[in-house]
């Protein structure tokens, strides 16, 4: 395997056919090189950056198609805000928000993730056409593990200290890098042993972490990406960017998001979760051209 990040291969395996997947003895595989883009589709009224903009079905579908056309490999559909202090949403309401969107996008052949921490929502989403479960609670709930394993869905295991309503009250670690990386690796092993076919790791920037914790994790990304698990980084429009650059409005933080995500790509990150898909795809392609060994580089997030 090349040490250059644009040439580094990544893969996710599923127990069922997925768009762009190739049948292998282990299941259906999606493969790519470099850093792919996961586009955020919030179908909620209260997300921290774009709450309400895509809550209607037609608006949600139009935005998803635009992100796909701009180069997103995966569209991540969420029906509950997990911003700091967010109140939980009943499972039925969350399902009602995401199910029609997932069904319509699955019919159009998009690779889909569901952003939820509720097993019943994950099951409904997988039945509606989702392929990957993005769980901010890190699959701590055994029912969530079972939902993914039984369906053959890949999963994203994220680290979060606490839960969304209280996670930013007073986060504390003795050694944030050792604790977060150790948790993610151990949890990935447990999840895979329980039958989940493939796992992404996410250090969970801003989820029960101070700005200093976030910086330490970003600087230590080569340690996490150097293992066997592909790593997803989601820094898009987060509060630390506002602090560094004095940008109080979340929707105006895309330049800072690009800086952090280019760093993640150069450190070997397999995927970045973003609001501004077109801008990220363009920036990643330019960075890849600078960092490759000389051969031409196509769209990084296209299946290899």
Secondary structure, DSSP 8 states (H G I E B T S, - for coil): --SSGGG-EEEEEESS--TT-EEETTEEEEEEES-EEEEEEE-SS--TTTTTTT-SHHHHHHHHHHHHHHT-SEEEEESS--STT-----HHHHHHHHHHHHHHHHHTT--EEEE-S-HHHHHHHHHHT--EEEETTTT-SHHHHHHHHHHT-EEEEE--SS-TTTTTSS---SSHHHHHHHHHHHHHHHHHHTT---EEEE--TTSS--HHHHHHHHHTHHHHHTSSSEEEE--TT-HHHHHHHT--SGGG-HHHHHHHHHHHHHTT-SEEEES-HHHHHHHHHHHHHHHSSSS----TTS--
